[in-house]
Amino acid sequence: MKTAEERLPKDHFIRVHRSYIVSVGKIDTLQDGGIMINGKFIPVADAYRKALNTRMNVF
C-alpha cells in the first residue's frame, strides 16, 4: 500500500486506513468513524483521521 500511496497524486488521493486509499473527489459524506463513497462505508482509522479532517476542512 505504501508504494501505491507514494505513486498517487497527493492532491487527489488520501489514505484513510491501512487498507484504504481513496479519491478525495469521490467522498460523499463524512460520518462517525468513516466516510461514504457511492453508498459504501469506508472506515477511517484514528491514525489518519486528523489528516482527513484537515484536508476536508473539518475541525
RACORTA-V251287 format. One record per helix or strand of 3 or more residues. SS is the DSSP state (@ for helix, = for strand). FROM is the first residue (numbers start at 1). LEN is the number of residues. If there is no record, write none. Layout:
BEGIN
ss:from:len
SS:FROM:LEN
SS:FROM:LEN
END
This chain:
BEGIN
ss:from:len
@:2:6
=:13:5
=:20:4
@:24:3
=:29:3
=:34:4
=:40:4
@:46:10
END
